[in-house]
């Protein structure tokens, strides 16, 4: 089973995490998809597979084995750049590189915490318990244009808008108007966002059992608070 996917920055290939603990890199064209690399990356199901926004030859992976890894696609099979297995005590659900800072990324886990990392020193996070969101953090998305603001899908605790830096996290808003597991979340980007960005940010969220997709505008004033 395909458990997760992520586009590379140029939208020419996709990283795919699989239930057999492997990861695939799939090339994309108008007519077809082709697997160009595939390797066994972990011991159990692989829930996170993300390209590095600034160095797309790197892919980060996380799994039920609690290991946080980085791979270099310039080698085939891909070379393990680093692996940290000491910090996360529960499954790693998602890994997100900060689009505005080439050295910073976030990991999130079933233990409810966001962790902030500097990829130049991977032995431990910059902040190991940056913010507790009160439920397993399934997805986190950086705001496409506003540094330090993320949108999180928090399973049993709805959707959260959080302001983060190296020292702390600040909860700006909780959106809990769904009656099911909060699983998917993303910000609006592109040309339409450019037309409304001075006044608001639009997000899309989805939940599991009720099959609900919601489009909404956060009530917190993101731009005035930054």
Secondary structure, DSSP 8 states (H G I E B T S, - for coil): -EEEEEE-TTSSEEEEEETTSEEEEEEE-SS-EEEEEEEE--SS-EEEEEE-SS-TTEEEEEETT--EEEEETTSSS-EEEEEE-SS-SS-EEEEEE-TT-TTEEEEEETTSEEEEEETT--SS-SEEEEEE-SS---EEEE-SSSTTEEEEE-BTT-EEEEEE-SS-EEEEEEE---SS-EEEEEE--HHHHHHHTTT--EEEEEESTT--EEEEE-SS-HHHH-
